[in-house]
């Protein structure tokens, strides 16, 4: 799974790219402007940046030059400017590839993988094991006691995020920021609904949890059934 940063000012396109790339198995953060993208690239250190050129504050080509002065993170330029001199300019400025809008998710995913492969940055994440629960990030498959569980992309992302932090209590705010990409907060109900769906598919309930344990006023924890739980951390519906 690659950690991507999408720098795109169009909220509709940004949301569509996030959904499509996450469905392909990537973790995705976003920025709506050039300077915000530059800051996120330095702070979050993504594996690759998808950079729009037509940004509201600073032209994407200038953002690329500034980024190249401080980082060698791979960059794919995404642009509607179907102009050969422009492409030559951004490639000479340090872009690793470019893609012309409009484009499909499969094409962008293929380019992301090709750039990372060319730079020797691809790696396969081992399956995550929590008790009899097996989550495979590479194939995006989940099995419980060898029985396959059919999850939606968002359910898988939620379960995988919790599995990477098995035994730890994760707050709803963190889940909204990391899984739903809502760093400024959102509706806790969204998390609760998806947890309810996950419990149903795992064959448990909030009243009788086996893997998913809600810790009142704190968050949720994924743990194997034989893991002891503190008595002052009761489960809630």
GROMACS elastic network, one bead per residue, 0.5 to 0.9 nm:
[ bonds ]
;  ai    aj funct       b0    kb
    1    24     6  0.88838   500
    1    25     6  0.58796   500
    1    26     6  0.50488   500
    1    27     6  0.68226   500
    1   122     6  0.84208   500
    1   123     6  0.77428   500
    1   124     6  0.71296   500
    1   125     6  0.68290   500
    1   137     6  0.69383   500
    1   138     6  0.69554   500
    2    25     6  0.78187   500
    2    26     6  0.50889   500
    2    27     6  0.61848   500
    2    28     6  0.83283   500
    2    46     6  0.80641   500
    2    47     6  0.60775   500
    2    48     6  0.76843   500
    2   112     6  0.87883   500
    2   113     6  0.86705   500
    2   116     6  0.87142   500
    2   122     6  0.78903   500
    2   123     6  0.86302   500
    3    26     6  0.60504   500
    3    28     6  0.59103   500
    3    29     6  0.77808   500
    3    45     6  0.85995   500
    3    46     6  0.52132   500
    3    47     6  0.51845   500
    3    48     6  0.68501   500
    3    49     6  0.89183   500
    4    21     6  0.86824   500
    4    26     6  0.69273   500
    4    27     6  0.60967   500
    4    29     6  0.62433   500
    4    30     6  0.82997   500
    4    46     6  0.54440   500
    4    47     6  0.58468   500
    4    48     6  0.51022   500
    4    49     6  0.57908   500
    4    50     6  0.73548   500
    5    27     6  0.86227   500
    5    28     6  0.58073   500
    5    30     6  0.53850   500
    5    31     6  0.74588   500
    5    37     6  0.78126   500
    5    40     6  0.77932   500
    5    41     6  0.71485   500
    5    44     6  0.87192   500
    5    45     6  0.88445   500
    5    46     6  0.61115   500
    5    47     6  0.80125   500
    5    48     6  0.64197   500
    5    50     6  0.61423   500
    5    51     6  0.82311   500
    6    14     6  0.73280   500
    6    17     6  0.78892   500
    6    18     6  0.78068   500
    6    28     6  0.71278   500
    6    29     6  0.62899   500
    6    31     6  0.63424   500
    6    32     6  0.85030   500
    6    37     6  0.79038   500
    6    48     6  0.87416   500
    6    49     6  0.59413   500
    6    51     6  0.62306   500
    6    52     6  0.81286   500
    7    14     6  0.79659   500
    7    29     6  0.87104   500
    7    30     6  0.57525   500
    7    32     6  0.58924   500
    7    33     6  0.65353   500
    7    34     6  0.70106   500
    7    36     6  0.82515   500
    7    37     6  0.55724   500
    7    38     6  0.87985   500
    7    49     6  0.73549   500
    7    50     6  0.61098   500
    7    52     6  0.59590   500
    7    55     6  0.84436   500
    7    60     6  0.89324   500
    8    11     6  0.75393   500
    8    13     6  0.75650   500
    8    14     6  0.57604   500
    8    30     6  0.74241   500
    8    31     6  0.63949   500
    8    32     6  0.52026   500
    8    33     6  0.66387   500
    8    34     6  0.83572   500
    8    37     6  0.86347   500
    8    50     6  0.82223   500
    8    51     6  0.67338   500
    8    52     6  0.53865   500
    8    53     6  0.84051   500
    8    54     6  0.82693   500
    8    55     6  0.70030   500
    8    78     6  0.88568   500
    9    12     6  0.89253   500
    9    13     6  0.82247   500
    9    14     6  0.71046   500
    9    31     6  0.75097   500
    9    33     6  0.57759   500
    9    34     6  0.86590   500
    9    52     6  0.78665   500
    9    54     6  0.79857   500
    9    55     6  0.59912   500
    9    56     6  0.70036   500
   10    13     6  0.54203   500
   10    14     6  0.58883   500
   10    15     6  0.85419   500
   10    32     6  0.74221   500
   10    55     6  0.88898   500
   11    15     6  0.60011   500
   11    16     6  0.84996   500
   11    32     6  0.76881   500
   12    15     6  0.52286   500
   12    16     6  0.61911   500
   12    17     6  0.86421   500
   13    16     6  0.50005   500
   13    17     6  0.60717   500
   13    18     6  0.85560   500
   14    17     6  0.52011   500
   14    18     6  0.62366   500
   14    19     6  0.87579   500
   14    30     6  0.74893   500
   14    31     6  0.87341   500
   14    32     6  0.81728   500
   15    18     6  0.51262   500
   15    19     6  0.62808   500
   15    20     6  0.86045   500
   15    30     6  0.89752   500
   16    19     6  0.52477   500
   16    20     6  0.60852   500
   16    21     6  0.85125   500
   16   105     6  0.89795   500
   17    20     6  0.50976   500
   17    21     6  0.58886   500
   17    22     6  0.82684   500
   17    28     6  0.89297   500
   17   105     6  0.72458   500
   18    21     6  0.53499   500
   18    22     6  0.59565   500
   18    23     6  0.84269   500
   18    26     6  0.89671   500
   18    27     6  0.86080   500
   18    28     6  0.60902   500
   18    29     6  0.77451   500
   18    30     6  0.78899   500
   18   181     6  0.86054   500
   19    22     6  0.52554   500
   19    23     6  0.60818   500
   19    24     6  0.87151   500
   19    28     6  0.87767   500
   19   153     6  0.89566   500
   20    23     6  0.51036   500
   20    24     6  0.64663   500
   20   104     6  0.89386   500
   20   105     6  0.57628   500
   20   106     6  0.84359   500
   20   109     6  0.88068   500
   21    25     6  0.66412   500
   21    26     6  0.56875   500
   21    27     6  0.76865   500
   21    28     6  0.71509   500
   21   105     6  0.68336   500
   21   106     6  0.87332   500
   21   108     6  0.83410   500
   21   109     6  0.68770   500
   22    25     6  0.50056   500
   22    27     6  0.59488   500
   22    28     6  0.65828   500
   22   153     6  0.76012   500
   22   154     6  0.84362   500
   22   157     6  0.81262   500
   23    26     6  0.72926   500
   23   153     6  0.58117   500
   23   154     6  0.82150   500
   24   105     6  0.84277   500
   24   106     6  0.82942   500
   24   109     6  0.71649   500
   24   140     6  0.89393   500
   24   153     6  0.89652   500
   25   137     6  0.71421   500
   25   138     6  0.74008   500
   25   139     6  0.83859   500
   25   140     6  0.70699   500
   25   153     6  0.85752   500
   25   157     6  0.83924   500
   27   157     6  0.87048   500
   27   178     6  0.84311   500
   27   179     6  0.82658   500
   28    46     6  0.88743   500
   28   178     6  0.85264   500
   28   179     6  0.88225   500
   28   181     6  0.77368   500
   29    40     6  0.85381   500
   29    44     6  0.88807   500
   29    46     6  0.85194   500
   29   178     6  0.80939   500
   29   181     6  0.65876   500
   30    37     6  0.75048   500
   30    40     6  0.82414   500
   30   181     6  0.78624   500
   31    34     6  0.76846   500
   31    35     6  0.86356   500
   31    36     6  0.56521   500
   31    38     6  0.86964   500
   31    40     6  0.72868   500
   32    35     6  0.88425   500
   32    36     6  0.67920   500
   32    37     6  0.71521   500
   32    55     6  0.79194   500
   32    56     6  0.84797   500
   33    36     6  0.53192   500
   33    37     6  0.60078   500
   33    38     6  0.86171   500
   33    55     6  0.57435   500
   33    56     6  0.62090   500
   33    57     6  0.63145   500
   33    58     6  0.75434   500
   33    60     6  0.89706   500
   34    37     6  0.50411   500
   34    38     6  0.61433   500
   34    39     6  0.86467   500
   34    51     6  0.86336   500
   34    52     6  0.86446   500
   34    53     6  0.87993   500
   34    55     6  0.60848   500
   34    56     6  0.75025   500
   34    57     6  0.62203   500
   34    58     6  0.54336   500
   34    59     6  0.71122   500
   34    60     6  0.64471   500
   34    62     6  0.86570   500
   34    63     6  0.59457   500
   35    39     6  0.61644   500
   35    40     6  0.85422   500
   35    57     6  0.73894   500
   35    58     6  0.71171   500
   35    63     6  0.73629   500
   36    39     6  0.51310   500
   36    40     6  0.61174   500
   36    41     6  0.85594   500
   37    40     6  0.50267   500
   37    41     6  0.60040   500
   37    42     6  0.86056   500
   37    49     6  0.88339   500
   37    51     6  0.84012   500
   37    63     6  0.82827   500
   38    41     6  0.51545   500
   38    42     6  0.63752   500
   38    43     6  0.86207   500
   38    63     6  0.68187   500
   38    64     6  0.85429   500
   38    66     6  0.78829   500
   38    67     6  0.64093   500
   39    42     6  0.52913   500
   39    43     6  0.60112   500
   39    44     6  0.82758   500
   40    43     6  0.50192   500
   40    44     6  0.54105   500
   40    45     6  0.73913   500
   40    46     6  0.83852   500
   41    44     6  0.56291   500
   41    45     6  0.52826   500
   41    46     6  0.62606   500
   41    48     6  0.88103   500
   41    49     6  0.75005   500
   41    67     6  0.79791   500
   41    71     6  0.84153   500
   41    73     6  0.80996   500
   42    45     6  0.55385   500
   42    46     6  0.83783   500
   42    67     6  0.82804   500
   42    70     6  0.81288   500
   42    71     6  0.75084   500
   43    46     6  0.87402   500
   45    48     6  0.85163   500
   45    73     6  0.78057   500
   46    49     6  0.69157   500
   46    73     6  0.73730   500
   46    74     6  0.89772   500
   47    73     6  0.65208   500
   47    74     6  0.70267   500
   47   116     6  0.81200   500
   47   121     6  0.80675   500
   48    73     6  0.58816   500
   48    75     6  0.57881   500
   48    76     6  0.76461   500
   48   112     6  0.76551   500
   48   115     6  0.87175   500
   48   116     6  0.78905   500
   49    73     6  0.71502   500
   49    74     6  0.62580   500
   49    76     6  0.62329   500
   49    77     6  0.82340   500
   50    74     6  0.87180   500
   50    75     6  0.58795   500
   50    77     6  0.58511   500
   50    78     6  0.64966   500
   50    98     6  0.89630   500
   50   112     6  0.87035   500
   51    60     6  0.67336   500
   51    61     6  0.89237   500
   51    63     6  0.86902   500
   51    64     6  0.80855   500
   51    75     6  0.67898   500
   51    76     6  0.61263   500
   51    78     6  0.56660   500
   51    79     6  0.81271   500
   52    55     6  0.65882   500
   52    59     6  0.86565   500
   52    60     6  0.59216   500
   52    61     6  0.87485   500
   52    76     6  0.87332   500
   52    77     6  0.59109   500
   52    79     6  0.55944   500
   52    80     6  0.87094   500
   53    58     6  0.87264   500
   53    59     6  0.57536   500
   53    61     6  0.60701   500
   53    62     6  0.87479   500
   53    63     6  0.85387   500
   53    77     6  0.70328   500
   53    78     6  0.68458   500
   53    79     6  0.57241   500
   53    80     6  0.82906   500
   53    81     6  0.83580   500
   54    57     6  0.89961   500
   54    58     6  0.82313   500
   54    59     6  0.59288   500
   54    60     6  0.61486   500
   54    61     6  0.88717   500
   54    79     6  0.73074   500
   54    80     6  0.83637   500
   54    81     6  0.89111   500
   55    58     6  0.59389   500
   55    59     6  0.55242   500
   55    60     6  0.60832   500
   56    59     6  0.74290   500
   58    61     6  0.83339   500
   58    62     6  0.66546   500
   58    63     6  0.66368   500
   59    62     6  0.53986   500
   59    63     6  0.64331   500
   59    64     6  0.88138   500
   60    64     6  0.61219   500
   60    65     6  0.86764   500
   60    77     6  0.82879   500
   61    64     6  0.50380   500
   61    65     6  0.64205   500
   61    66     6  0.88020   500
   61    77     6  0.87478   500
   61    89     6  0.81763   500
   61    90     6  0.61480   500
   61    93     6  0.76191   500
   62    65     6  0.50548   500
   62    66     6  0.62611   500
   62    67     6  0.85123   500
   62    93     6  0.88897   500
   63    66     6  0.51259   500
   63    67     6  0.60113   500
   63    68     6  0.85141   500
   64    67     6  0.50115   500
   64    68     6  0.60352   500
   64    69     6  0.86518   500
   64    75     6  0.80634   500
   64    77     6  0.88930   500
   64    90     6  0.77840   500
   64    93     6  0.69390   500
   64    94     6  0.71353   500
   64    95     6  0.73425   500
   65    68     6  0.51257   500
   65    69     6  0.64160   500
   65    90     6  0.87335   500
   65    93     6  0.59991   500
   65    94     6  0.73279   500
   66    69     6  0.52380   500
   66    70     6  0.70509   500
   66    71     6  0.87805   500
   67    70     6  0.55232   500
   67    71     6  0.57113   500
   67    72     6  0.78262   500
   67    73     6  0.83286   500
   68    71     6  0.51899   500
   68    72     6  0.60076   500
   68    73     6  0.79972   500
   68    93     6  0.78431   500
   68    94     6  0.66257   500
   68    95     6  0.89033   500
   69    72     6  0.82764   500
   71    74     6  0.88971   500
   72    75     6  0.86422   500
   72    94     6  0.86418   500
   74    94     6  0.86497   500
   74    95     6  0.72125   500
   74    96     6  0.60264   500
   74    97     6  0.86781   500
   74   115     6  0.74091   500
   74   116     6  0.77246   500
   74   119     6  0.84442   500
   75    94     6  0.78101   500
   75    95     6  0.52061   500
   75    96     6  0.54188   500
   75    97     6  0.68583   500
   75    98     6  0.83486   500
   75   115     6  0.86858   500
   76    95     6  0.60733   500
   76    96     6  0.57841   500
   76    98     6  0.51172   500
   76    99     6  0.72076   500
   76   111     6  0.80940   500
   76   112     6  0.75903   500
   76   115     6  0.83590   500
   77    87     6  0.89463   500
   77    90     6  0.77801   500
   77    91     6  0.88759   500
   77    95     6  0.65820   500
   77    96     6  0.79972   500
   77    97     6  0.63424   500
   77    99     6  0.62333   500
   77   100     6  0.84537   500
   78    81     6  0.88972   500
   78    97     6  0.88345   500
   78    98     6  0.57806   500
   78   100     6  0.59662   500
   78   101     6  0.66689   500
   79    82     6  0.75758   500
   79    98     6  0.76102   500
   79    99     6  0.64931   500
   79   100     6  0.52218   500
   79   101     6  0.55803   500
   79   102     6  0.84438   500
   80    83     6  0.88957   500
   80    99     6  0.85336   500
   80   100     6  0.55083   500
   80   102     6  0.71899   500
   81    84     6  0.87499   500
   81    86     6  0.74093   500
   81    87     6  0.83458   500
   81   100     6  0.71038   500
   81   101     6  0.80192   500
   82    86     6  0.79189   500
   82    87     6  0.79243   500
   82   100     6  0.65012   500
   82   101     6  0.84555   500
   83    86     6  0.53533   500
   83    87     6  0.63695   500
   83    88     6  0.88566   500
   84    87     6  0.50343   500
   84    88     6  0.61888   500
   84    89     6  0.85595   500
   85    88     6  0.50500   500
   85    89     6  0.61218   500
   85    90     6  0.88095   500
   86    89     6  0.50197   500
   86    90     6  0.63826   500
   86    91     6  0.86542   500
   87    90     6  0.53170   500
   87    91     6  0.61398   500
   87    92     6  0.84837   500
   87    98     6  0.74248   500
   88    91     6  0.51914   500
   88    92     6  0.60272   500
   88    93     6  0.84664   500
   89    92     6  0.51969   500
   89    93     6  0.61020   500
   89    94     6  0.88658   500
   90    94     6  0.64476   500
   90    95     6  0.57020   500
   90    96     6  0.89252   500
   90    97     6  0.89006   500
   90    98     6  0.84086   500
   91    94     6  0.52699   500
   91    96     6  0.66078   500
   91    97     6  0.70802   500
   91    98     6  0.80144   500
   92    95     6  0.70912   500
   95    98     6  0.72506   500
   96   115     6  0.69517   500
   97   111     6  0.76952   500
   97   112     6  0.88978   500
   97   115     6  0.74543   500
   98   111     6  0.86326   500
   99   102     6  0.86284   500
   99   103     6  0.74059   500
   99   107     6  0.86367   500
   99   108     6  0.74838   500
   99   111     6  0.83611   500
  100   103     6  0.65243   500
  101   104     6  0.87419   500
  103   106     6  0.84928   500
  103   107     6  0.67140   500
  103   108     6  0.71744   500
  104   107     6  0.53779   500
  104   108     6  0.65224   500
  104   109     6  0.87095   500
  105   108     6  0.51999   500
  105   109     6  0.60135   500
  105   110     6  0.85068   500
  106   109     6  0.50732   500
  106   110     6  0.60743   500
  106   111     6  0.86408   500
  107   110     6  0.51191   500
  107   111     6  0.62885   500
  107   112     6  0.86807   500
  108   111     6  0.50945   500
  108   112     6  0.61422   500
  108   113     6  0.86322   500
  109   112     6  0.50653   500
  109   113     6  0.62042   500
  109   114     6  0.85131   500
  110   113     6  0.52099   500
  110   114     6  0.60389   500
  110   115     6  0.86542   500
  111   115     6  0.61012   500
  111   116     6  0.85507   500
  112   115     6  0.53349   500
  112   116     6  0.62620   500
  112   117     6  0.84915   500
  113   116     6  0.51878   500
  113   117     6  0.58798   500
  113   118     6  0.84006   500
  113   122     6  0.75873   500
  114   117     6  0.50411   500
  114   118     6  0.59566   500
  114   119     6  0.85340   500
  115   118     6  0.50916   500
  115   119     6  0.62154   500
  115   120     6  0.85702   500
  115   121     6  0.84882   500
  116   119     6  0.51246   500
  116   120     6  0.60604   500
  116   122     6  0.56090   500
  117   121     6  0.58558   500
  117   122     6  0.54363   500
  117   123     6  0.89764   500
  118   121     6  0.76566   500
  118   122     6  0.87285   500
  119   122     6  0.81041   500
  120   123     6  0.85556   500
  124   137     6  0.83226   500
  124   138     6  0.65054   500
  125   128     6  0.85284   500
  125   136     6  0.79774   500
  125   137     6  0.64103   500
  125   138     6  0.64918   500
  126   136     6  0.69862   500
  126   137     6  0.73886   500
  126   138     6  0.78004   500
  127   134     6  0.65475   500
  127   135     6  0.55046   500
  127   137     6  0.63368   500
  127   138     6  0.77754   500
  128   133     6  0.80721   500
  128   134     6  0.57182   500
  128   136     6  0.62172   500
  128   137     6  0.77699   500
  128   160     6  0.77298   500
  128   163     6  0.64927   500
  128   164     6  0.70616   500
  129   132     6  0.70879   500
  129   133     6  0.57689   500
  129   135     6  0.64827   500
  129   136     6  0.87373   500
  129   163     6  0.76339   500
  130   133     6  0.50851   500
  130   134     6  0.65592   500
  130   135     6  0.83947   500
  130   163     6  0.69442   500
  130   166     6  0.71491   500
  130   211     6  0.84030   500
  130   222     6  0.80472   500
  130   223     6  0.65300   500
  130   224     6  0.54588   500
  130   225     6  0.89552   500
  131   134     6  0.79676   500
  131   144     6  0.88263   500
  131   145     6  0.88821   500
  131   211     6  0.85766   500
  131   223     6  0.76703   500
  131   225     6  0.69731   500
  131   226     6  0.81090   500
  132   143     6  0.80669   500
  132   144     6  0.55811   500
  132   145     6  0.51084   500
  132   146     6  0.78812   500
  132   224     6  0.76788   500
  133   142     6  0.73599   500
  133   143     6  0.59253   500
  133   145     6  0.65612   500
  133   146     6  0.82870   500
  133   211     6  0.87206   500
  133   224     6  0.81166   500
  134   141     6  0.81787   500
  134   142     6  0.56354   500
  134   143     6  0.52151   500
  134   144     6  0.63232   500
  134   145     6  0.81837   500
  134   146     6  0.81810   500
  135   139     6  0.89273   500
  135   140     6  0.71819   500
  135   141     6  0.60714   500
  135   143     6  0.67043   500
  135   144     6  0.88582   500
  135   156     6  0.84580   500
  135   159     6  0.81061   500
  135   160     6  0.66229   500
  135   163     6  0.77995   500
  136   139     6  0.57072   500
  136   140     6  0.53416   500
  136   141     6  0.52871   500
  136   142     6  0.63032   500
  136   143     6  0.86995   500
  136   160     6  0.83881   500
  137   141     6  0.70971   500
  137   142     6  0.88333   500
  137   156     6  0.88652   500
  137   157     6  0.89872   500
  137   160     6  0.73606   500
  138   141     6  0.80114   500
  139   142     6  0.88830   500
  140   153     6  0.84036   500
  140   156     6  0.71418   500
  140   157     6  0.88350   500
  141   148     6  0.74645   500
  141   149     6  0.76117   500
  141   150     6  0.78431   500
  141   151     6  0.82078   500
  141   156     6  0.81216   500
  142   146     6  0.89547   500
  142   147     6  0.83990   500
  142   148     6  0.58676   500
  142   149     6  0.54672   500
  142   150     6  0.72845   500
  142   151     6  0.77384   500
  142   156     6  0.79125   500
  143   146     6  0.53219   500
  143   147     6  0.51005   500
  143   149     6  0.54186   500
  143   150     6  0.86688   500
  144   147     6  0.51873   500
  144   148     6  0.64586   500
  144   149     6  0.69664   500
  144   202     6  0.75131   500
  145   148     6  0.83933   500
  149   201     6  0.69022   500
  149   202     6  0.77885   500
  150   156     6  0.89653   500
  150   201     6  0.79317   500
  151   154     6  0.79050   500
  151   155     6  0.56512   500
  151   156     6  0.57605   500
  151   198     6  0.80031   500
  151   201     6  0.80490   500
  152   155     6  0.51027   500
  152   156     6  0.61389   500
  152   157     6  0.86548   500
  153   156     6  0.51272   500
  153   157     6  0.62273   500
  153   158     6  0.86856   500
  154   157     6  0.50543   500
  154   158     6  0.61569   500
  154   159     6  0.85934   500
  154   179     6  0.77301   500
  154   180     6  0.82365   500
  154   194     6  0.82117   500
  155   158     6  0.51408   500
  155   159     6  0.61446   500
  155   160     6  0.84980   500
  155   194     6  0.65266   500
  155   195     6  0.80909   500
  155   197     6  0.79770   500
  155   198     6  0.66946   500
  156   159     6  0.51668   500
  156   160     6  0.59410   500
  156   161     6  0.84178   500
  156   198     6  0.89082   500
  157   160     6  0.51486   500
  157   161     6  0.60138   500
  157   162     6  0.86162   500
  157   179     6  0.64522   500
  158   161     6  0.52251   500
  158   162     6  0.63452   500
  158   163     6  0.86112   500
  158   175     6  0.75329   500
  158   179     6  0.61724   500
  158   180     6  0.88207   500
  158   191     6  0.87977   500
  158   194     6  0.81294   500
  158   195     6  0.83193   500
  158   198     6  0.89315   500
  159   162     6  0.51917   500
  159   163     6  0.60283   500
  159   164     6  0.86993   500
  159   195     6  0.87607   500
  159   198     6  0.78504   500
  159   222     6  0.82522   500
  160   164     6  0.62065   500
  160   165     6  0.87304   500
  161   164     6  0.53437   500
  161   165     6  0.67641   500
  161   166     6  0.87976   500
  161   175     6  0.81480   500
  161   178     6  0.83502   500
  161   179     6  0.74696   500
  162   165     6  0.51294   500
  162   166     6  0.59361   500
  162   167     6  0.86748   500
  162   168     6  0.81842   500
  162   169     6  0.87479   500
  162   170     6  0.74028   500
  162   175     6  0.87593   500
  162   220     6  0.83677   500
  162   221     6  0.69738   500
  162   222     6  0.58639   500
  163   167     6  0.83901   500
  163   221     6  0.89070   500
  163   222     6  0.63508   500
  163   223     6  0.81349   500
  165   168     6  0.55519   500
  165   169     6  0.80526   500
  165   170     6  0.78603   500
  165   221     6  0.81895   500
  165   222     6  0.76523   500
  166   169     6  0.82909   500
  166   221     6  0.68635   500
  166   222     6  0.51951   500
  166   223     6  0.55969   500
  166   224     6  0.83358   500
  167   221     6  0.60624   500
  167   222     6  0.58906   500
  167   223     6  0.50923   500
  167   224     6  0.81685   500
  167   227     6  0.81855   500
  168   220     6  0.81669   500
  168   221     6  0.56605   500
  168   222     6  0.72864   500
  168   223     6  0.81720   500
  169   213     6  0.87634   500
  169   214     6  0.84519   500
  169   215     6  0.74141   500
  169   218     6  0.73090   500
  169   219     6  0.58375   500
  169   220     6  0.52876   500
  169   222     6  0.78251   500
  170   173     6  0.84047   500
  170   174     6  0.66623   500
  170   175     6  0.71584   500
  170   218     6  0.75947   500
  170   219     6  0.52267   500
  170   220     6  0.53665   500
  170   221     6  0.61777   500
  170   222     6  0.89070   500
  171   174     6  0.52557   500
  171   175     6  0.64364   500
  171   176     6  0.87402   500
  171   217     6  0.87921   500
  171   218     6  0.58042   500
  171   220     6  0.64512   500
  171   221     6  0.89026   500
  172   176     6  0.60732   500
  172   177     6  0.85249   500
  172   188     6  0.63562   500
  172   191     6  0.66846   500
  172   192     6  0.86409   500
  172   218     6  0.78607   500
  172   219     6  0.55839   500
  172   220     6  0.75052   500
  173   176     6  0.51192   500
  173   177     6  0.61693   500
  173   178     6  0.85937   500
  173   182     6  0.85740   500
  173   183     6  0.78391   500
  173   184     6  0.85945   500
  173   185     6  0.62018   500
  173   186     6  0.78557   500
  173   188     6  0.77406   500
  173   219     6  0.85556   500
  174   177     6  0.50665   500
  174   178     6  0.59448   500
  174   179     6  0.80255   500
  174   183     6  0.79856   500
  174   185     6  0.87945   500
  175   178     6  0.52325   500
  175   179     6  0.53061   500
  175   180     6  0.68697   500
  175   181     6  0.84257   500
  175   182     6  0.87427   500
  175   191     6  0.74551   500
  176   179     6  0.56613   500
  176   181     6  0.61747   500
  176   182     6  0.53722   500
  176   183     6  0.68273   500
  176   184     6  0.86636   500
  176   185     6  0.64592   500
  176   186     6  0.66080   500
  176   187     6  0.82241   500
  176   188     6  0.78890   500
  176   190     6  0.84134   500
  176   191     6  0.72774   500
  177   180     6  0.57732   500
  177   184     6  0.73251   500
  177   185     6  0.68791   500
  177   186     6  0.85916   500
  178   181     6  0.52529   500
  178   182     6  0.73591   500
  178   183     6  0.74847   500
  179   182     6  0.80942   500
  180   183     6  0.84274   500
  180   186     6  0.88980   500
  181   184     6  0.89180   500
  182   185     6  0.54966   500
  182   186     6  0.63761   500
  183   186     6  0.82466   500
  185   188     6  0.84815   500
  186   189     6  0.86468   500
  186   190     6  0.79847   500
  187   190     6  0.55810   500
  187   191     6  0.75821   500
  188   191     6  0.53960   500
  188   192     6  0.64275   500
  188   193     6  0.87825   500
  189   193     6  0.59951   500
  189   194     6  0.85707   500
  190   193     6  0.53261   500
  190   194     6  0.64293   500
  190   195     6  0.86686   500
  191   194     6  0.52946   500
  191   195     6  0.60947   500
  191   196     6  0.85657   500
  192   195     6  0.50359   500
  192   196     6  0.60926   500
  192   197     6  0.86931   500
  192   237     6  0.87633   500
  193   196     6  0.50423   500
  193   197     6  0.63661   500
  193   198     6  0.87020   500
  194   197     6  0.50200   500
  194   198     6  0.61433   500
  194   199     6  0.85739   500
  195   199     6  0.60804   500
  195   200     6  0.85918   500
  195   212     6  0.79281   500
  196   199     6  0.51335   500
  196   200     6  0.63074   500
  196   201     6  0.87897   500
  196   205     6  0.76063   500
  196   206     6  0.76104   500
  196   237     6  0.85613   500
  197   200     6  0.51801   500
  197   201     6  0.63942   500
  197   202     6  0.86939   500
  198   201     6  0.51524   500
  198   202     6  0.61253   500
  198   203     6  0.86189   500
  198   204     6  0.87494   500
  198   212     6  0.84969   500
  199   203     6  0.61260   500
  199   204     6  0.51351   500
  199   205     6  0.57248   500
  199   206     6  0.73839   500
  199   209     6  0.78557   500
  199   210     6  0.88169   500
  199   211     6  0.82177   500
  199   212     6  0.69256   500
  200   203     6  0.51262   500
  200   204     6  0.57587   500
  200   205     6  0.65986   500
  201   204     6  0.76631   500
  202   205     6  0.87197   500
  202   210     6  0.85395   500
  202   211     6  0.80386   500
  202   212     6  0.89593   500
  203   209     6  0.89672   500
  203   210     6  0.85759   500
  204   207     6  0.83050   500
  204   208     6  0.62100   500
  204   209     6  0.54960   500
  204   210     6  0.63533   500
  204   211     6  0.80739   500
  204   212     6  0.84053   500
  205   208     6  0.50614   500
  205   209     6  0.53932   500
  205   210     6  0.81622   500
  205   212     6  0.86918   500
  205   237     6  0.80128   500
  206   209     6  0.53579   500
  206   210     6  0.89488   500
  206   212     6  0.78464   500
  206   213     6  0.73999   500
  206   214     6  0.75499   500
  206   235     6  0.66146   500
  206   236     6  0.61796   500
  207   235     6  0.68930   500
  207   236     6  0.69046   500
  207   237     6  0.63115   500
  208   235     6  0.85392   500
  209   212     6  0.59210   500
  209   213     6  0.60928   500
  209   214     6  0.87138   500
  209   225     6  0.83794   500
  209   235     6  0.78454   500
  210   213     6  0.74420   500
  210   222     6  0.88902   500
  210   223     6  0.78615   500
  210   224     6  0.71427   500
  210   225     6  0.50081   500
  210   226     6  0.85784   500
  211   221     6  0.79536   500
  211   222     6  0.53823   500
  211   223     6  0.51213   500
  211   224     6  0.55599   500
  211   225     6  0.58133   500
  212   220     6  0.69147   500
  212   221     6  0.58746   500
  212   223     6  0.67176   500
  212   224     6  0.87588   500
  213   219     6  0.86165   500
  213   220     6  0.55757   500
  213   221     6  0.51099   500
  213   222     6  0.63027   500
  213   223     6  0.75976   500
  213   229     6  0.89019   500
  213   233     6  0.88986   500
  213   234     6  0.82770   500
  213   235     6  0.58941   500
  213   236     6  0.82836   500
  214   217     6  0.88017   500
  214   218     6  0.80363   500
  214   219     6  0.59306   500
  214   221     6  0.63328   500
  214   222     6  0.88711   500
  214   233     6  0.80255   500
  214   234     6  0.72712   500
  214   236     6  0.59001   500
  214   237     6  0.78843   500
  215   218     6  0.54902   500
  215   219     6  0.52594   500
  215   220     6  0.55662   500
  215   221     6  0.73288   500
  215   232     6  0.87878   500
  215   233     6  0.51406   500
  215   234     6  0.58346   500
  215   235     6  0.55593   500
  215   236     6  0.71509   500
  216   219     6  0.66672   500
  216   220     6  0.83646   500
  216   233     6  0.64458   500
  216   234     6  0.62726   500
  216   235     6  0.64665   500
  216   236     6  0.63477   500
  218   233     6  0.89050   500
  220   235     6  0.89525   500
  223   226     6  0.81756   500
  223   227     6  0.62902   500
  223   228     6  0.89342   500
  224   227     6  0.54669   500
  224   228     6  0.89861   500
  225   228     6  0.81527   500
  229   232     6  0.85403   500
  229   233     6  0.72209   500
  229   234     6  0.87205   500
  230   233     6  0.55297   500
  230   234     6  0.80261   500
  231   234     6  0.65684   500
